[in-house]
Amino acid sequence: MSRIVQLRILGSFTALLFLAMVIHAAPLKPSIPTIHFTFSEASFNSILAQWQPAGVARFKWHFAIDFPAAIAWKQWFTKAPGEFVAEILLVEKVSRRAHDGVLSRER
């Protein structure tokens, strides 16, 4: 299979993953990018309170789509030396914040 055919297939796969993530996260108000630009615990907690438990669960589930989309993008569409893609999932367990992350290294 030629490189261009591979890129078209993987590009379509990546686009479908991104579209699925957008559709899945659409009901969240405020939207997911809003939480990415919160720089205080109070702002972060305010958004989580607006989302309520069902919205927080939806936000956490979107990482099941987001991680593969980020990795697919890095592996097939960026070739800069030393470039990395990092994702992090923040969770709260018994009033303690923890994280679970994934890192895609350079091919």
Buried (B, 14 or more C-beta within 10 A) or exposed (E): EEEEEEEEEBBEBBEEBBEBBEEBBEEBEEEBEEBEEBEEEEEBEBBBEEBEEEBBEBBEEBBEBBBBBBBBBBBBEEEEEEEEBEBEBEEEEEEEEEEEEBEBEEE
